[in-house]
Amino acid sequence: MQQEPFTISIAQTILDDVTKRLERVRWPDEVEGAEWDYGANREYMRELVDYWRNTFDWRAEEARLNQWHHYRVLLDDMQIHFIHERGRGPNPLPLIITHGWPGSFVEMLKLLPLLIDPAAHGGDPEDAFDVILPSLPGFGFSDRPVRQGITNMQIADLWKRLMVDVLGYPHFGAGGGDIGSGVTQRLALMYPDRLIGMHLTYLGSALSSLDPQGLSEAERHYLHEVERWSAKEGAYSHLHATRPQTLAYALNDSPAGLAAWIVEKFRAWSDCEGEVERRFSKDELLTNIMLYWVTETISSSMRLYFENARNLSPLQSGQHIEVPTAFALFPKEINQPPREWAERTLRLQRWTQMPRGGHFAAMEEPALLAEDLRAFFRPLRTHNVTKQTL
């Protein structure tokens, strides 16, 4: 298994095609005064599409993305894309960070320089990391799975092989949010001897065989809030987990539709007080959207929900992950578990209540997240971590 350097280079015909499609958007009607109550607001979507068509410069973004070291490696029958940046310090700690949906590896790019070169950002070079940012199978420049049953568990196994067999790291740290949190937890459950520690910003609510009589008041409130949120906001997840292919025809054919499906989540799940551009510029939003468009991966990314819903067993009550764990709780994260809920399955060593930020923590508050990662892994670092030079 040999990794190969990879350069992002999208064919001009694809870029010309998206421009033509953006010129022919057939806009839906909208109830007067709807704002965002019914979903993506038409006025904002018109503004975003106009910027996309007339101002957004994919080639400039492509050049910015290509400043990092990209690779692809064949694992089983899939080419997996990842960024690998070596830390600038005396003993960098290898750290694999996994994104979620509707994000991508570009979510982590503000965080990346803070982790690989802390001294250049007011930190201690002793806290440097070698950072690995993979694209989930079916996302971005990783291959789309062609067989059924690829779940967080199979992805965790791919990540172990990437880190150990391909990159030569016998021990490493891991972190993530959203789907990345689920992959990271499975990695810790399956390979506790490999993981030095894991850092999470999101925690799911799925536990089987749980006696409700044994829950604290805070846990009961949490599960009630999860249920309430799911009824109000979770239609996307239910659709992904039941009929992703039907929606895929529309989103893979209409860039405006794809943008609406994704941007609405960046607004709803971030600490932006209803103004999405308080947290994300149009260029940031569109770069992430374009990653789905140019690779035609919206369908395969949604299928991961389907596969996890059918083929991934929830953690059993009493099943405990023994890898040292940190949890950073951002106030606008889409679920807010109490500490005792996290301690049911995690060996929790650090719990941080963040002052601001939401679901897209690495984009919204990279400095806060970087400092929490440094502080958690600092006492876990060893002096016998080895790495393979690329």
Contacts in CASP RR format, 6 or more apart in sequence:
PFRMAT RR
TARGET T0000
AUTHOR 0000-0000-0000
METHOD contacts of the structure
MODEL  1
MQQEPFTISIAQTILDDVTKRLERVRWPDEVEGAEWDYGANREYMRELVD
YWRNTFDWRAEEARLNQWHHYRVLLDDMQIHFIHERGRGPNPLPLIITHG
WPGSFVEMLKLLPLLIDPAAHGGDPEDAFDVILPSLPGFGFSDRPVRQGI
TNMQIADLWKRLMVDVLGYPHFGAGGGDIGSGVTQRLALMYPDRLIGMHL
TYLGSALSSLDPQGLSEAERHYLHEVERWSAKEGAYSHLHATRPQTLAYA
LNDSPAGLAAWIVEKFRAWSDCEGEVERRFSKDELLTNIMLYWVTETISS
SMRLYFENARNLSPLQSGQHIEVPTAFALFPKEINQPPREWAERTLRLQR
WTQMPRGGHFAAMEEPALLAEDLRAFFRPLRTHNVTKQTL
1 73 0 8 1.000
1 74 0 8 1.000
1 75 0 8 1.000
1 161 0 8 1.000
1 165 0 8 1.000
1 166 0 8 1.000
2 73 0 8 1.000
2 166 0 8 1.000
3 71 0 8 1.000
3 72 0 8 1.000
3 73 0 8 1.000
3 82 0 8 1.000
3 84 0 8 1.000
3 166 0 8 1.000
3 167 0 8 1.000
3 390 0 8 1.000
4 71 0 8 1.000
4 72 0 8 1.000
4 73 0 8 1.000
5 69 0 8 1.000
5 70 0 8 1.000
5 71 0 8 1.000
6 70 0 8 1.000
6 71 0 8 1.000
6 72 0 8 1.000
6 81 0 8 1.000
6 141 0 8 1.000
7 66 0 8 1.000
7 70 0 8 1.000
8 62 0 8 1.000
8 65 0 8 1.000
8 66 0 8 1.000
8 70 0 8 1.000
8 141 0 8 1.000
9 62 0 8 1.000
10 58 0 8 1.000
10 62 0 8 1.000
10 294 0 8 1.000
14 294 0 8 1.000
15 58 0 8 1.000
15 294 0 8 1.000
18 255 0 8 1.000
18 290 0 8 1.000
18 293 0 8 1.000
18 294 0 8 1.000
19 53 0 8 1.000
21 254 0 8 1.000
21 255 0 8 1.000
21 256 0 8 1.000
22 49 0 8 1.000
22 52 0 8 1.000
22 53 0 8 1.000
22 255 0 8 1.000
22 256 0 8 1.000
23 53 0 8 1.000
25 49 0 8 1.000
25 254 0 8 1.000
25 256 0 8 1.000
27 42 0 8 1.000
27 45 0 8 1.000
27 46 0 8 1.000
28 42 0 8 1.000
30 38 0 8 1.000
30 41 0 8 1.000
30 42 0 8 1.000
31 38 0 8 1.000
34 41 0 8 1.000
34 42 0 8 1.000
35 41 0 8 1.000
36 264 0 8 1.000
36 267 0 8 1.000
36 268 0 8 1.000
36 274 0 8 1.000
39 260 0 8 1.000
39 264 0 8 1.000
40 260 0 8 1.000
40 261 0 8 1.000
40 263 0 8 1.000
40 264 0 8 1.000
44 263 0 8 1.000
44 276 0 8 1.000
45 256 0 8 1.000
45 259 0 8 1.000
45 260 0 8 1.000
45 263 0 8 1.000
48 259 0 8 1.000
48 263 0 8 1.000
48 282 0 8 1.000
48 285 0 8 1.000
48 286 0 8 1.000
49 255 0 8 1.000
49 256 0 8 1.000
49 259 0 8 1.000
51 282 0 8 1.000
51 286 0 8 1.000
52 255 0 8 1.000
52 259 0 8 1.000
52 282 0 8 1.000
52 286 0 8 1.000
55 282 0 8 1.000
56 282 0 8 1.000
56 283 0 8 1.000
56 286 0 8 1.000
58 287 0 8 1.000
58 290 0 8 1.000
61 283 0 8 1.000
61 286 0 8 1.000
61 287 0 8 1.000
61 290 0 8 1.000
65 106 0 8 1.000
65 109 0 8 1.000
65 287 0 8 1.000
68 83 0 8 1.000
68 85 0 8 1.000
68 109 0 8 1.000
68 112 0 8 1.000
69 83 0 8 1.000
69 84 0 8 1.000
69 85 0 8 1.000
69 390 0 8 1.000
70 81 0 8 1.000
70 82 0 8 1.000
70 83 0 8 1.000
70 141 0 8 1.000
71 81 0 8 1.000
71 82 0 8 1.000
71 83 0 8 1.000
71 84 0 8 1.000
71 390 0 8 1.000
72 79 0 8 1.000
72 80 0 8 1.000
72 81 0 8 1.000
72 82 0 8 1.000
72 141 0 8 1.000
72 142 0 8 1.000
73 79 0 8 1.000
73 80 0 8 1.000
73 82 0 8 1.000
73 162 0 8 1.000
73 166 0 8 1.000
74 80 0 8 1.000
75 158 0 8 1.000
75 161 0 8 1.000
75 162 0 8 1.000
75 166 0 8 1.000
76 158 0 8 1.000
77 143 0 8 1.000
77 146 0 8 1.000
77 147 0 8 1.000
78 137 0 8 1.000
78 142 0 8 1.000
78 143 0 8 1.000
78 145 0 8 1.000
78 158 0 8 1.000
79 142 0 8 1.000
79 143 0 8 1.000
80 134 0 8 1.000
80 135 0 8 1.000
80 137 0 8 1.000
80 142 0 8 1.000
80 143 0 8 1.000
80 158 0 8 1.000
80 162 0 8 1.000
81 105 0 8 1.000
81 134 0 8 1.000
81 135 0 8 1.000
81 140 0 8 1.000
81 141 0 8 1.000
81 142 0 8 1.000
82 105 0 8 1.000
82 132 0 8 1.000
82 133 0 8 1.000
82 134 0 8 1.000
82 135 0 8 1.000
82 162 0 8 1.000
83 105 0 8 1.000
83 112 0 8 1.000
83 131 0 8 1.000
83 132 0 8 1.000
83 133 0 8 1.000
83 134 0 8 1.000
84 130 0 8 1.000
84 131 0 8 1.000
84 132 0 8 1.000
84 133 0 8 1.000
84 167 0 8 1.000
84 390 0 8 1.000
85 112 0 8 1.000
85 116 0 8 1.000
85 130 0 8 1.000
85 131 0 8 1.000
86 92 0 8 1.000
86 116 0 8 1.000
86 130 0 8 1.000
86 387 0 8 1.000
86 390 0 8 1.000
87 115 0 8 1.000
87 116 0 8 1.000
87 117 0 8 1.000
87 128 0 8 1.000
87 129 0 8 1.000
87 130 0 8 1.000
87 131 0 8 1.000
88 116 0 8 1.000
88 117 0 8 1.000
88 119 0 8 1.000
88 120 0 8 1.000
88 125 0 8 1.000
88 128 0 8 1.000
89 119 0 8 1.000
89 125 0 8 1.000
89 126 0 8 1.000
89 128 0 8 1.000
90 125 0 8 1.000
90 126 0 8 1.000
90 128 0 8 1.000
91 126 0 8 1.000
91 128 0 8 1.000
91 381 0 8 1.000
91 383 0 8 1.000
91 385 0 8 1.000
92 116 0 8 1.000
92 128 0 8 1.000
92 129 0 8 1.000
92 130 0 8 1.000
92 387 0 8 1.000
93 128 0 8 1.000
93 129 0 8 1.000
93 130 0 8 1.000
93 172 0 8 1.000
93 173 0 8 1.000
93 196 0 8 1.000
93 377 0 8 1.000
93 381 0 8 1.000
93 385 0 8 1.000
94 129 0 8 1.000
94 130 0 8 1.000
94 132 0 8 1.000
94 163 0 8 1.000
94 167 0 8 1.000
94 169 0 8 1.000
94 171 0 8 1.000
94 172 0 8 1.000
94 173 0 8 1.000
94 385 0 8 1.000
94 387 0 8 1.000
95 115 0 8 1.000
95 129 0 8 1.000
95 130 0 8 1.000
95 131 0 8 1.000
95 132 0 8 1.000
95 172 0 8 1.000
95 173 0 8 1.000
95 174 0 8 1.000
95 175 0 8 1.000
95 373 0 8 1.000
95 377 0 8 1.000
96 132 0 8 1.000
96 133 0 8 1.000
96 134 0 8 1.000
96 159 0 8 1.000
96 162 0 8 1.000
96 163 0 8 1.000
96 172 0 8 1.000
96 173 0 8 1.000
96 174 0 8 1.000
96 175 0 8 1.000
97 108 0 8 1.000
97 111 0 8 1.000
97 131 0 8 1.000
97 132 0 8 1.000
97 133 0 8 1.000
97 174 0 8 1.000
97 175 0 8 1.000
97 176 0 8 1.000
97 362 0 8 1.000
98 134 0 8 1.000
98 136 0 8 1.000
98 155 0 8 1.000
98 159 0 8 1.000
98 174 0 8 1.000
98 175 0 8 1.000
98 176 0 8 1.000
98 177 0 8 1.000
98 179 0 8 1.000
98 180 0 8 1.000
98 181 0 8 1.000
98 183 0 8 1.000
98 184 0 8 1.000
99 105 0 8 1.000
99 107 0 8 1.000
99 108 0 8 1.000
99 133 0 8 1.000
99 135 0 8 1.000
99 136 0 8 1.000
99 139 0 8 1.000
99 176 0 8 1.000
99 177 0 8 1.000
99 178 0 8 1.000
99 179 0 8 1.000
99 180 0 8 1.000
100 107 0 8 1.000
100 136 0 8 1.000
100 139 0 8 1.000
100 176 0 8 1.000
100 177 0 8 1.000
100 178 0 8 1.000
100 179 0 8 1.000
100 180 0 8 1.000
101 139 0 8 1.000
101 178 0 8 1.000
101 179 0 8 1.000
101 240 0 8 1.000
101 301 0 8 1.000
101 302 0 8 1.000
101 304 0 8 1.000
101 305 0 8 1.000
102 261 0 8 1.000
102 262 0 8 1.000
102 265 0 8 1.000
102 266 0 8 1.000
102 288 0 8 1.000
102 292 0 8 1.000
102 301 0 8 1.000
103 139 0 8 1.000
103 178 0 8 1.000
103 262 0 8 1.000
103 288 0 8 1.000
103 360 0 8 1.000
104 135 0 8 1.000
104 139 0 8 1.000
104 140 0 8 1.000
104 288 0 8 1.000
104 291 0 8 1.000
104 292 0 8 1.000
105 133 0 8 1.000
105 134 0 8 1.000
105 135 0 8 1.000
105 140 0 8 1.000
106 284 0 8 1.000
106 287 0 8 1.000
106 288 0 8 1.000
106 291 0 8 1.000
107 288 0 8 1.000
107 360 0 8 1.000
107 362 0 8 1.000
107 363 0 8 1.000
108 133 0 8 1.000
108 362 0 8 1.000
110 362 0 8 1.000
110 363 0 8 1.000
110 366 0 8 1.000
111 362 0 8 1.000
111 366 0 8 1.000
111 369 0 8 1.000
111 370 0 8 1.000
112 131 0 8 1.000
112 133 0 8 1.000
113 120 0 8 1.000
113 121 0 8 1.000
114 121 0 8 1.000
114 366 0 8 1.000
114 367 0 8 1.000
114 370 0 8 1.000
115 128 0 8 1.000
115 129 0 8 1.000
115 131 0 8 1.000
115 370 0 8 1.000
115 373 0 8 1.000
115 374 0 8 1.000
116 128 0 8 1.000
116 129 0 8 1.000
116 130 0 8 1.000
116 131 0 8 1.000
117 128 0 8 1.000
118 124 0 8 1.000
118 125 0 8 1.000
118 127 0 8 1.000
118 128 0 8 1.000
118 370 0 8 1.000
118 374 0 8 1.000
119 125 0 8 1.000
119 128 0 8 1.000
121 367 0 8 1.000
121 370 0 8 1.000
123 374 0 8 1.000
124 374 0 8 1.000
126 378 0 8 1.000
126 381 0 8 1.000
127 374 0 8 1.000
127 377 0 8 1.000
127 378 0 8 1.000
129 373 0 8 1.000
129 377 0 8 1.000
130 169 0 8 1.000
130 387 0 8 1.000
132 162 0 8 1.000
132 163 0 8 1.000
132 167 0 8 1.000
134 142 0 8 1.000
134 159 0 8 1.000
134 162 0 8 1.000
135 141 0 8 1.000
135 142 0 8 1.000
136 142 0 8 1.000
136 155 0 8 1.000
136 179 0 8 1.000
136 180 0 8 1.000
136 183 0 8 1.000
136 301 0 8 1.000
136 304 0 8 1.000
137 143 0 8 1.000
137 144 0 8 1.000
137 145 0 8 1.000
137 150 0 8 1.000
137 155 0 8 1.000
137 158 0 8 1.000
137 300 0 8 1.000
137 304 0 8 1.000
138 144 0 8 1.000
138 145 0 8 1.000
138 297 0 8 1.000
138 300 0 8 1.000
138 301 0 8 1.000
138 303 0 8 1.000
138 304 0 8 1.000
139 297 0 8 1.000
139 300 0 8 1.000
139 301 0 8 1.000
140 291 0 8 1.000
140 292 0 8 1.000
140 295 0 8 1.000
140 297 0 8 1.000
141 295 0 8 1.000
144 297 0 8 1.000
144 299 0 8 1.000
144 300 0 8 1.000
145 300 0 8 1.000
145 303 0 8 1.000
148 307 0 8 1.000
148 311 0 8 1.000
149 307 0 8 1.000
149 310 0 8 1.000
149 311 0 8 1.000
150 304 0 8 1.000
150 307 0 8 1.000
151 304 0 8 1.000
151 307 0 8 1.000
151 308 0 8 1.000
151 311 0 8 1.000
151 312 0 8 1.000
152 179 0 8 1.000
152 180 0 8 1.000
152 182 0 8 1.000
152 183 0 8 1.000
152 186 0 8 1.000
152 308 0 8 1.000
152 312 0 8 1.000
153 186 0 8 1.000
153 190 0 8 1.000
153 312 0 8 1.000
155 183 0 8 1.000
155 186 0 8 1.000
156 183 0 8 1.000
156 184 0 8 1.000
156 186 0 8 1.000
156 187 0 8 1.000
156 189 0 8 1.000
156 190 0 8 1.000
156 191 0 8 1.000
157 190 0 8 1.000
159 174 0 8 1.000
159 183 0 8 1.000
159 187 0 8 1.000
160 187 0 8 1.000
160 190 0 8 1.000
160 191 0 8 1.000
160 194 0 8 1.000
163 169 0 8 1.000
163 172 0 8 1.000
163 194 0 8 1.000
164 170 0 8 1.000
164 194 0 8 1.000
167 387 0 8 1.000
167 388 0 8 1.000
167 390 0 8 1.000
168 386 0 8 1.000
168 387 0 8 1.000
168 388 0 8 1.000
169 385 0 8 1.000
169 386 0 8 1.000
169 387 0 8 1.000
169 388 0 8 1.000
170 194 0 8 1.000
170 385 0 8 1.000
170 386 0 8 1.000
171 194 0 8 1.000
171 195 0 8 1.000
171 196 0 8 1.000
171 382 0 8 1.000
171 385 0 8 1.000
172 194 0 8 1.000
172 195 0 8 1.000
172 196 0 8 1.000
172 385 0 8 1.000
173 195 0 8 1.000
173 196 0 8 1.000
173 197 0 8 1.000
173 198 0 8 1.000
173 199 0 8 1.000
173 377 0 8 1.000
174 184 0 8 1.000
174 187 0 8 1.000
174 188 0 8 1.000
174 195 0 8 1.000
174 197 0 8 1.000
174 198 0 8 1.000
174 199 0 8 1.000
175 181 0 8 1.000
175 184 0 8 1.000
175 198 0 8 1.000
175 199 0 8 1.000
175 200 0 8 1.000
176 183 0 8 1.000
176 184 0 8 1.000
176 199 0 8 1.000
176 200 0 8 1.000
176 201 0 8 1.000
176 202 0 8 1.000
177 184 0 8 1.000
177 200 0 8 1.000
177 201 0 8 1.000
177 202 0 8 1.000
177 361 0 8 1.000
178 202 0 8 1.000
178 359 0 8 1.000
179 304 0 8 1.000
180 202 0 8 1.000
181 200 0 8 1.000
181 201 0 8 1.000
181 202 0 8 1.000
181 203 0 8 1.000
181 204 0 8 1.000
182 204 0 8 1.000
184 198 0 8 1.000
184 200 0 8 1.000
185 198 0 8 1.000
185 200 0 8 1.000
185 315 0 8 1.000
185 321 0 8 1.000
185 345 0 8 1.000
185 346 0 8 1.000
187 194 0 8 1.000
187 195 0 8 1.000
187 198 0 8 1.000
188 195 0 8 1.000
188 197 0 8 1.000
188 198 0 8 1.000
188 321 0 8 1.000
188 323 0 8 1.000
188 325 0 8 1.000
189 315 0 8 1.000
189 319 0 8 1.000
189 321 0 8 1.000
192 321 0 8 1.000
192 322 0 8 1.000
192 323 0 8 1.000
195 323 0 8 1.000
196 323 0 8 1.000
196 324 0 8 1.000
196 377 0 8 1.000
196 380 0 8 1.000
196 381 0 8 1.000
196 382 0 8 1.000
196 385 0 8 1.000
197 323 0 8 1.000
197 324 0 8 1.000
197 325 0 8 1.000
197 326 0 8 1.000
197 376 0 8 1.000
197 377 0 8 1.000
197 380 0 8 1.000
198 321 0 8 1.000
198 323 0 8 1.000
198 324 0 8 1.000
198 325 0 8 1.000
198 326 0 8 1.000
199 325 0 8 1.000
199 326 0 8 1.000
199 327 0 8 1.000
199 328 0 8 1.000
199 372 0 8 1.000
199 373 0 8 1.000
199 376 0 8 1.000
199 377 0 8 1.000
200 325 0 8 1.000
200 326 0 8 1.000
200 327 0 8 1.000
200 328 0 8 1.000
200 346 0 8 1.000
201 327 0 8 1.000
201 328 0 8 1.000
201 329 0 8 1.000
201 330 0 8 1.000
201 333 0 8 1.000
201 361 0 8 1.000
201 369 0 8 1.000
202 333 0 8 1.000
202 334 0 8 1.000
202 335 0 8 1.000
202 359 0 8 1.000
203 327 0 8 1.000
203 335 0 8 1.000
203 337 0 8 1.000
203 341 0 8 1.000
203 342 0 8 1.000
203 346 0 8 1.000
204 335 0 8 1.000
204 337 0 8 1.000
205 222 0 8 1.000
205 223 0 8 1.000
205 226 0 8 1.000
205 335 0 8 1.000
205 337 0 8 1.000
205 341 0 8 1.000
206 314 0 8 1.000
206 315 0 8 1.000
207 314 0 8 1.000
207 315 0 8 1.000
207 316 0 8 1.000
207 317 0 8 1.000
207 344 0 8 1.000
207 345 0 8 1.000
208 313 0 8 1.000
208 314 0 8 1.000
208 315 0 8 1.000
208 316 0 8 1.000
208 317 0 8 1.000
209 316 0 8 1.000
209 317 0 8 1.000
210 317 0 8 1.000
211 317 0 8 1.000
212 220 0 8 1.000
215 223 0 8 1.000
216 338 0 8 1.000
216 340 0 8 1.000
218 338 0 8 1.000
218 340 0 8 1.000
218 341 0 8 1.000
219 338 0 8 1.000
219 340 0 8 1.000
219 341 0 8 1.000
221 338 0 8 1.000
222 335 0 8 1.000
222 336 0 8 1.000
222 337 0 8 1.000
222 338 0 8 1.000
222 341 0 8 1.000
225 335 0 8 1.000
225 336 0 8 1.000
226 335 0 8 1.000
229 334 0 8 1.000
229 335 0 8 1.000
230 237 0 8 1.000
233 268 0 8 1.000
233 334 0 8 1.000
236 261 0 8 1.000
236 265 0 8 1.000
237 305 0 8 1.000
239 247 0 8 1.000
239 302 0 8 1.000
240 247 0 8 1.000
240 302 0 8 1.000
240 303 0 8 1.000
240 304 0 8 1.000
240 305 0 8 1.000
240 306 0 8 1.000
241 305 0 8 1.000
241 306 0 8 1.000
241 308 0 8 1.000
241 309 0 8 1.000
242 306 0 8 1.000
242 309 0 8 1.000
244 299 0 8 1.000
244 302 0 8 1.000
244 303 0 8 1.000
244 305 0 8 1.000
244 306 0 8 1.000
245 299 0 8 1.000
245 303 0 8 1.000
247 302 0 8 1.000
248 298 0 8 1.000
248 299 0 8 1.000
248 302 0 8 1.000
250 257 0 8 1.000
251 257 0 8 1.000
251 258 0 8 1.000
251 261 0 8 1.000
251 298 0 8 1.000
251 299 0 8 1.000
252 258 0 8 1.000
252 296 0 8 1.000
252 298 0 8 1.000
252 299 0 8 1.000
255 289 0 8 1.000
255 293 0 8 1.000
258 289 0 8 1.000
258 292 0 8 1.000
258 293 0 8 1.000
258 298 0 8 1.000
259 285 0 8 1.000
259 286 0 8 1.000
259 289 0 8 1.000
261 298 0 8 1.000
262 285 0 8 1.000
262 288 0 8 1.000
262 289 0 8 1.000
262 292 0 8 1.000
263 276 0 8 1.000
263 285 0 8 1.000
263 289 0 8 1.000
266 276 0 8 1.000
266 279 0 8 1.000
266 280 0 8 1.000
266 285 0 8 1.000
266 360 0 8 1.000
267 274 0 8 1.000
267 275 0 8 1.000
267 276 0 8 1.000
269 332 0 8 1.000
269 333 0 8 1.000
269 334 0 8 1.000
269 358 0 8 1.000
269 359 0 8 1.000
269 360 0 8 1.000
270 276 0 8 1.000
270 279 0 8 1.000
270 280 0 8 1.000
270 332 0 8 1.000
270 357 0 8 1.000
270 358 0 8 1.000
270 359 0 8 1.000
270 360 0 8 1.000
270 364 0 8 1.000
271 279 0 8 1.000
271 330 0 8 1.000
271 331 0 8 1.000
271 332 0 8 1.000
271 356 0 8 1.000
271 357 0 8 1.000
271 358 0 8 1.000
271 364 0 8 1.000
272 278 0 8 1.000
272 279 0 8 1.000
272 280 0 8 1.000
276 285 0 8 1.000
279 360 0 8 1.000
279 363 0 8 1.000
279 364 0 8 1.000
280 360 0 8 1.000
280 363 0 8 1.000
284 363 0 8 1.000
291 297 0 8 1.000
292 298 0 8 1.000
292 301 0 8 1.000
315 345 0 8 1.000
317 344 0 8 1.000
318 344 0 8 1.000
318 345 0 8 1.000
319 345 0 8 1.000
320 344 0 8 1.000
320 345 0 8 1.000
320 346 0 8 1.000
320 347 0 8 1.000
321 345 0 8 1.000
321 346 0 8 1.000
321 347 0 8 1.000
322 347 0 8 1.000
323 347 0 8 1.000
324 347 0 8 1.000
324 349 0 8 1.000
324 380 0 8 1.000
325 342 0 8 1.000
325 346 0 8 1.000
325 347 0 8 1.000
325 348 0 8 1.000
325 349 0 8 1.000
325 350 0 8 1.000
326 348 0 8 1.000
326 349 0 8 1.000
326 350 0 8 1.000
326 351 0 8 1.000
326 352 0 8 1.000
326 372 0 8 1.000
326 373 0 8 1.000
326 376 0 8 1.000
327 339 0 8 1.000
327 342 0 8 1.000
327 346 0 8 1.000
327 348 0 8 1.000
327 350 0 8 1.000
327 351 0 8 1.000
327 352 0 8 1.000
328 352 0 8 1.000
328 354 0 8 1.000
328 361 0 8 1.000
328 368 0 8 1.000
328 369 0 8 1.000
328 372 0 8 1.000
329 336 0 8 1.000
329 337 0 8 1.000
329 351 0 8 1.000
329 352 0 8 1.000
329 353 0 8 1.000
329 354 0 8 1.000
330 354 0 8 1.000
330 356 0 8 1.000
330 357 0 8 1.000
330 358 0 8 1.000
330 359 0 8 1.000
330 361 0 8 1.000
330 364 0 8 1.000
330 365 0 8 1.000
331 353 0 8 1.000
331 354 0 8 1.000
331 355 0 8 1.000
331 356 0 8 1.000
331 357 0 8 1.000
331 358 0 8 1.000
332 356 0 8 1.000
332 357 0 8 1.000
332 358 0 8 1.000
332 359 0 8 1.000
333 357 0 8 1.000
333 358 0 8 1.000
333 359 0 8 1.000
333 361 0 8 1.000
334 359 0 8 1.000
339 348 0 8 1.000
339 351 0 8 1.000
342 348 0 8 1.000
342 351 0 8 1.000
349 376 0 8 1.000
350 372 0 8 1.000
350 375 0 8 1.000
350 376 0 8 1.000
352 372 0 8 1.000
354 361 0 8 1.000
354 365 0 8 1.000
354 368 0 8 1.000
354 372 0 8 1.000
355 368 0 8 1.000
356 364 0 8 1.000
356 365 0 8 1.000
356 368 0 8 1.000
357 364 0 8 1.000
357 365 0 8 1.000
357 368 0 8 1.000
358 364 0 8 1.000
358 365 0 8 1.000
361 368 0 8 1.000
361 369 0 8 1.000
362 369 0 8 1.000
END
